[in-house]
Amino acid sequence: MSVTDEILLANEKYATMFNLGGLAMPPARKLAVLTCMDARLTVEQLLGLKTGDAHIIRNAGGIATEDALRSLILSHHLLGTQEFVVINHTDCGMLTFEDDQLLRKLEEQTGTAVIAPVHFYSFKDIEKNVRQQMARIKGHPYVCHLPVRGFIYDVKSGRLAEVAEWHPEAAQKIA
């Protein structure tokens, strides 16, 4: 039996006990979370959320890509979210490669060069990456007025650590 067959059986069991059909479309806590797709992150549990509380947007690395920004904009303007959270995590696979190396490897393995994706958005510094994603969100004119906070989730301890927002003027004062 394939894993897909197993999850279809699990869904049948889930559907017999399903009682969430009456939830409202807008998230109850008015929160949207951008985070990594890593299977070790059980986002609702680690944030104390229930089904229907928040929009959870996941991709490799928790990157504020064009598509993630599209989702955040819709989340706010059509469904009323008022806060955004960015979560990256320790031991992330995005730390283990560089985009150009992966593209070359894929071209060699497949014998094909493609036009998309052009970027995989690998990074070497988790804290810097969180700040970059926060800045991308805050820099978009459709959502720049909303609070955005960033965190790093420790996959060994289960704890979140907040990443302070970087301010260019603060860096200049230190220099």
Secondary structure, 3 states (H helix, E strand, C coil): CCHHHHHHHHHHHHHHHCCCCCCCCCCCCCEEEEEECCCCCCHHHHHCCCCCCEEEEEECCCCCCHHHHHHHHHHHHHHCCCEEEEEEECCCHHHCCCHHHHHHHHHHHHCCCCCCCCCCCCCCCHHHHHHHHHHHHHCCCCCCCCCEEEEEECCCCCCEEEECCCCHHHHHHHC
